[in-house]
Amino acid sequence: GINAEYGSSQLSRTMSESPQVVVVGSCMTDLISYVPTLPKPGETLHGTQFAVGFGGKGANQAVAAAKLGTTTGLVGKLGTDAFGDNYMGNLKSVGIDVSHVGRVDGPSGVATITVDSNAENCIVIVGGANNKLTPDDITAAEKMLMSARVAVFQMEIPLETTMASLKLIKSINPSCITIFNAAPAVKELPTELYPLVDVFCVNESEAEVLLGIESISSVSDAEGAVKVLKSHGCQVAMVTMGGNGVVYLDEAGDVTHVPCNKVHAVDTTGAGDAFIGALASLMAHDGKFLAFREKVKLSCAVASESVTKQGTQSSYPDKEFLDNLLKDMSCYTRVPGETTALC
């Protein structure tokens, strides 16, 4: 179950070559403009800075997990353009298994991002090659999926491909934990998806769209939302609330609010993906005495750290950051031969 006590004694070890976390999802090249305020319709603004970065929810989550020291594989599609070439190099540079990242004729996925001085953003995504990831590609990746401890999904590839992935994993690797991030926002999902999902995660605005709720602005609003989401059949339902932390409803039916550390936000782009990637990383490790709530808390800390820097994947913290958090935890202890361990 989700609340099984996964710990962190292996976080500092070299992992086996078979990816423990497999992300089935998107790769997007981010074209980022920094502006004083977000433009109104018809308005042209002078920006202060421009950057090209690597994004896409799937790849972001894979990079977040990999940077924290977890062996990670990505199942995805890139185009045959220069964006695709550069992206493949980026994935390899952080140690991601790209044996199932295919190349297809045409453009790679692109996201145009505008970030204002308050770190708020607006994003337009054009899926490109991501839209060509098919159930056949999932079948081809069966061996990788069969050995995964955690598999992660989002909404930037065709839904039929995600459904095929979830069904395949539950049949060939039933102990694998499935995390589904229903983002970008959608108004409805197939009812048969929810029972295939162990951890179902959305942010406030995504929950509003999916559930048809006018506003989720408080912890109590989020508590109502997770109850509705869990009633559809997922094991754990979770709503992330930015600086207000995370609310989740677990397998036992208990609602928990995990607050977030307050930080000075510079750029919130990709923070949700940092959270998902960190959660996947922490859930993939065997060990003792790291309860699900602690994993959520640590994942919040990873996401909080990411918003203190500009950029998306480049802002994600590394394994040293996580190790230091673990050292600071009250039950931390050193065990001979282990770099990090929890008592």
C-alpha positions as CSV (number, residue, x, y, z in Angstrom):
1,G,0.0,0.0,0.0
2,I,0.9,3.7,-0.3
3,N,1.5,4.1,3.4
4,A,3.9,1.2,3.6
5,E,7.1,2.5,5.3
6,Y,9.4,3.3,2.4
7,G,12.6,4.8,3.7
8,S,15.7,6.4,2.4
9,S,18.7,4.3,3.3
10,Q,19.4,3.7,-0.3
11,L,19.2,7.3,-1.5
12,S,22.9,7.6,-1.7
13,R,23.7,4.2,-3.3
14,T,24.3,3.6,-6.9
15,M,21.1,2.1,-8.2
16,S,20.7,-0.9,-10.4
17,E,20.7,-0.1,-14.1
18,S,17.0,-0.9,-14.4
19,P,15.0,2.4,-13.8
20,Q,13.1,2.4,-10.5
21,V,11.0,5.4,-11.7
22,V,9.6,5.3,-15.2
23,V,7.8,8.4,-16.5
24,V,5.5,8.1,-19.5
25,G,5.1,11.7,-20.7
26,S,6.1,14.8,-22.6
27,C,9.2,16.7,-23.6
28,M,8.8,20.4,-24.3
29,T,11.4,23.1,-25.1
30,D,10.6,26.1,-23.0
31,L,10.8,29.6,-24.7
32,I,10.7,31.8,-21.6
33,S,10.1,35.6,-21.5
34,Y,10.4,37.5,-18.3
35,V,8.2,40.6,-18.1
36,P,7.2,43.2,-15.4
37,T,3.5,42.2,-15.8
38,L,1.6,39.7,-17.8
39,P,0.3,41.2,-21.1
40,K,-3.3,42.0,-21.6
41,P,-5.1,40.9,-24.8
42,G,-3.7,43.0,-27.7
43,E,-0.9,44.5,-25.6
44,T,2.8,44.4,-26.6
45,L,5.3,44.6,-23.7
46,H,9.0,45.0,-23.5
47,G,10.5,42.0,-21.7
48,T,13.5,42.1,-19.4
49,Q,15.1,38.7,-20.2
50,F,14.7,35.7,-22.5
51,A,15.8,32.1,-22.0
52,V,15.5,28.8,-23.7
53,G,15.0,25.8,-21.3
54,F,14.0,22.2,-21.1
55,G,10.5,21.5,-19.9
56,G,7.4,19.4,-20.5
57,K,5.7,17.8,-17.5
58,G,6.9,14.3,-18.2
59,A,10.5,15.2,-18.7
60,N,10.4,17.7,-15.8
61,Q,9.2,15.0,-13.4
62,A,11.8,12.5,-14.7
63,V,14.6,15.0,-14.3
64,A,13.5,15.9,-10.8
65,A,13.6,12.3,-9.8
66,A,16.9,11.7,-11.5
67,K,18.6,14.7,-9.9
68,L,17.6,13.3,-6.5
69,G,19.6,10.2,-7.2
70,T,16.9,7.8,-8.5
71,T,17.5,5.7,-11.6
72,T,14.9,7.1,-14.0
73,G,13.6,6.2,-17.4
74,L,11.4,8.2,-19.8
75,V,9.0,6.9,-22.4
76,G,8.4,9.8,-24.8
77,K,8.7,11.3,-28.3
78,L,10.9,14.0,-29.7
79,G,10.9,15.6,-33.2
80,T,13.7,15.5,-35.8
81,D,14.4,19.2,-35.3
82,A,17.2,21.0,-33.4
83,F,15.0,21.2,-30.4
84,G,14.8,17.4,-30.4
85,D,18.5,17.0,-30.7
86,N,19.2,19.4,-27.9
87,Y,16.6,17.8,-25.7
88,M,18.0,14.3,-26.1
89,G,21.4,15.6,-25.0
90,N,19.8,17.2,-22.0
91,L,18.1,13.9,-20.9
92,K,21.3,12.0,-21.3
93,S,23.3,14.6,-19.3
94,V,21.2,14.0,-16.2
95,G,21.5,10.2,-16.5
96,I,17.9,9.4,-17.7
97,D,17.4,6.1,-19.6
98,V,16.4,7.3,-23.0
99,S,16.1,3.9,-24.7
100,H,12.4,4.5,-25.2
101,V,12.5,8.2,-26.2
102,G,11.7,8.0,-29.9
103,R,12.2,10.4,-32.7
104,V,9.4,11.2,-35.2
105,D,9.4,13.4,-38.3
106,G,8.2,16.9,-37.6
107,P,8.6,19.4,-34.7
108,S,9.3,18.7,-31.1
109,G,6.9,20.0,-28.4
110,V,7.3,23.6,-27.5
111,A,6.0,25.7,-24.6
112,T,5.9,29.5,-24.7
113,I,6.2,30.8,-21.1
114,T,5.8,34.4,-19.8
115,V,6.9,35.0,-16.2
116,D,6.1,38.3,-14.4
117,S,7.8,40.1,-11.6
118,N,5.7,38.3,-9.0
119,A,6.8,34.9,-10.4
120,E,3.3,34.2,-11.9
121,N,3.3,32.6,-15.3
122,C,1.2,32.0,-18.4
123,I,2.0,29.1,-20.7
124,V,1.0,28.0,-24.2
125,I,2.0,24.5,-25.2
126,V,2.1,23.0,-28.7
127,G,2.4,19.3,-28.3
128,G,4.2,18.4,-31.6
129,A,5.9,15.0,-31.3
130,N,4.3,14.4,-27.9
131,N,1.0,13.8,-29.7
132,K,2.6,10.9,-31.6
133,L,3.4,8.8,-28.6
134,T,1.2,5.7,-29.1
135,P,0.1,2.5,-27.3
136,D,2.5,0.6,-29.5
137,D,5.4,2.7,-28.0
138,I,4.2,1.5,-24.5
139,T,4.2,-2.1,-25.6
140,A,7.7,-1.7,-26.8
141,A,8.7,-0.3,-23.4
142,E,7.1,-3.3,-21.5
143,K,10.4,-4.6,-20.1
144,M,11.2,-1.2,-18.6
145,L,7.7,-0.9,-17.1
146,M,7.9,-4.4,-15.8
147,S,10.8,-3.6,-13.4
148,A,9.6,-0.1,-12.3
149,R,8.7,0.6,-8.7
150,V,6.9,3.8,-9.6
151,A,5.3,4.9,-12.9
152,V,4.3,8.5,-13.5
153,F,1.8,10.0,-15.9
154,Q,0.4,13.4,-16.9
155,M,-1.9,15.0,-19.6
156,E,0.5,16.1,-22.2
157,I,0.5,13.0,-24.3
158,P,-2.6,11.2,-25.9
159,L,-5.0,10.0,-23.2
160,E,-5.3,6.6,-24.9
161,T,-1.6,6.1,-24.6
162,T,-1.7,6.9,-20.8
163,M,-4.7,4.5,-20.4
164,A,-2.8,1.7,-22.3
165,S,0.2,2.3,-20.0
166,L,-1.8,2.1,-16.8
167,K,-3.6,-1.0,-17.9
168,L,-0.3,-2.7,-19.0
169,I,1.5,-1.9,-15.7
170,K,-1.3,-3.1,-13.5
171,S,-1.3,-6.4,-15.4
172,I,2.4,-7.1,-15.7
173,N,3.7,-5.2,-12.6
174,P,0.9,-4.9,-10.0
175,S,3.2,-3.9,-7.2
176,C,4.3,-0.8,-9.2
177,I,3.0,2.4,-7.6
178,T,1.2,4.6,-10.2
179,I,1.2,8.4,-9.9
180,F,-1.2,10.3,-12.2
181,N,-0.9,14.1,-12.4
182,A,-4.0,15.4,-14.2
183,A,-2.3,18.4,-15.7
184,P,-2.8,20.4,-17.7
185,A,-6.4,20.8,-16.6
186,V,-9.1,18.7,-18.1
187,K,-12.9,18.8,-17.6
188,E,-13.3,15.1,-17.3
189,L,-11.4,11.8,-17.3
190,P,-12.6,8.2,-18.1
191,T,-14.1,6.6,-15.0
192,E,-11.9,3.5,-15.7
193,L,-8.8,5.6,-15.2
194,Y,-9.2,6.3,-11.4
195,P,-9.0,2.7,-10.1
196,L,-5.7,2.2,-12.0
197,V,-4.1,5.1,-10.1
198,D,-2.5,4.8,-6.7
199,V,-1.7,8.5,-6.2
200,F,-4.0,11.0,-8.1
201,C,-2.6,14.6,-7.9
202,V,-3.9,17.9,-9.1
203,N,-3.3,21.5,-8.1
204,E,-6.1,23.8,-7.1
205,S,-7.0,25.2,-10.5
206,E,-6.8,21.7,-12.1
207,A,-9.1,20.4,-9.4
208,E,-11.6,23.3,-10.0
209,V,-11.8,22.4,-13.8
210,L,-12.0,18.7,-13.3
211,L,-14.6,18.8,-10.5
212,G,-16.5,21.8,-11.8
213,I,-15.9,23.7,-8.6
214,E,-15.9,27.5,-8.7
215,S,-13.0,28.1,-6.3
216,I,-10.6,26.0,-4.2
217,S,-8.8,28.7,-2.2
218,S,-8.6,27.2,1.3
219,V,-7.5,24.0,3.0
220,S,-11.1,23.1,3.7
221,D,-12.0,23.5,0.0
222,A,-9.2,21.2,-0.9
223,E,-10.4,18.6,1.7
224,G,-13.7,18.6,0.0
225,A,-12.1,18.2,-3.4
226,V,-9.9,15.2,-2.4
227,K,-12.9,13.4,-1.0
228,V,-14.7,13.7,-4.3
229,L,-11.6,12.6,-6.3
230,K,-11.1,9.6,-4.0
231,S,-14.7,8.5,-4.4
232,H,-13.9,7.9,-8.1
233,G,-11.6,5.0,-7.1
234,C,-8.0,6.1,-6.7
235,Q,-6.1,5.0,-3.7
236,V,-4.8,8.4,-2.6
237,A,-6.2,11.8,-3.8
238,M,-4.0,14.8,-3.5
239,V,-4.4,18.6,-4.2
240,T,-1.3,20.7,-4.2
241,M,-1.8,24.4,-3.2
242,G,1.5,26.1,-3.9
243,G,2.6,28.0,-0.8
244,N,-0.2,26.5,1.2
245,G,1.2,23.0,0.9
246,V,-0.6,19.8,0.1
247,V,-3.9,18.2,1.2
248,Y,-4.4,14.5,0.6
249,L,-6.9,11.7,1.5
250,D,-5.1,8.4,2.0
251,E,-6.1,4.7,1.7
252,A,-7.4,4.7,5.3
253,G,-9.8,7.6,4.6
254,D,-7.7,10.1,6.7
255,V,-7.3,13.7,5.4
256,T,-3.9,15.3,6.0
257,H,-2.7,18.8,5.4
258,V,1.0,19.1,4.9
259,P,2.1,22.8,5.1
260,C,4.9,24.2,3.0
261,N,7.9,26.2,4.0
262,K,7.6,29.9,3.0
263,V,10.2,31.0,0.5
264,H,10.9,34.0,-1.7
265,A,9.5,32.8,-5.1
266,V,11.4,33.9,-8.2
267,D,9.9,31.6,-10.8
268,T,7.2,29.0,-10.0
269,T,7.4,27.3,-13.5
270,G,7.7,23.5,-13.0
271,A,7.3,23.5,-9.2
272,G,4.4,21.1,-9.4
273,D,6.6,18.8,-11.5
274,A,9.4,19.0,-9.0
275,F,7.0,17.9,-6.3
276,I,5.7,14.9,-8.4
277,G,9.3,13.9,-9.3
278,A,10.5,14.1,-5.7
279,L,7.5,12.0,-4.5
280,A,8.1,9.4,-7.2
281,S,11.8,9.3,-6.1
282,L,11.0,8.9,-2.5
283,M,8.3,6.2,-3.1
284,A,10.7,4.2,-5.2
285,H,13.1,3.5,-2.4
286,D,13.0,0.6,0.1
287,G,13.8,1.1,3.7
288,K,12.1,1.9,7.0
289,F,10.4,4.6,8.9
290,L,9.7,7.2,6.3
291,A,5.9,7.4,6.3
292,F,3.9,8.8,3.4
293,R,3.4,12.1,5.1
294,E,7.1,12.6,5.5
295,K,7.6,11.8,1.8
296,V,5.0,14.5,0.9
297,K,6.7,16.9,3.3
298,L,10.1,16.3,1.7
299,S,8.6,16.6,-1.8
300,C,7.1,20.0,-0.8
301,A,10.6,21.1,0.3
302,V,12.0,20.1,-3.0
303,A,9.3,22.1,-4.9
304,S,9.8,25.1,-2.6
305,E,13.5,25.1,-3.3
306,S,12.9,25.0,-7.0
307,V,10.9,28.3,-7.0
308,T,13.8,30.2,-5.5
309,K,15.6,30.0,-8.8
310,Q,14.8,30.9,-12.4
311,G,14.2,28.2,-14.9
312,T,12.5,24.9,-14.8
313,Q,14.6,21.7,-14.7
314,S,17.7,23.9,-14.0
315,S,16.1,25.0,-10.8
316,Y,15.5,21.5,-9.4
317,P,17.7,20.6,-6.4
318,D,20.1,17.7,-6.3
319,K,20.6,14.7,-4.1
320,E,22.8,16.7,-1.7
321,F,19.8,19.0,-0.9
322,L,17.6,16.0,-0.1
323,D,20.3,14.3,2.0
324,N,20.7,17.5,4.0
325,L,16.9,17.5,4.6
326,L,17.1,14.0,5.8
327,K,20.0,14.8,8.2
328,D,17.8,17.6,9.7
329,M,14.9,15.2,10.4
330,S,14.6,14.5,14.1
331,C,15.0,10.8,13.8
332,Y,18.1,11.0,11.6
333,T,21.0,8.8,12.6
334,R,24.2,7.5,11.0
335,V,24.7,3.9,10.3
336,P,28.2,2.5,9.5
337,G,28.6,2.0,5.8
338,E,25.5,4.2,4.9
339,T,25.7,7.8,3.8
340,T,22.1,8.5,4.8
341,A,19.8,6.5,7.0
342,L,16.8,7.0,9.1
343,C,16.5,5.4,12.5
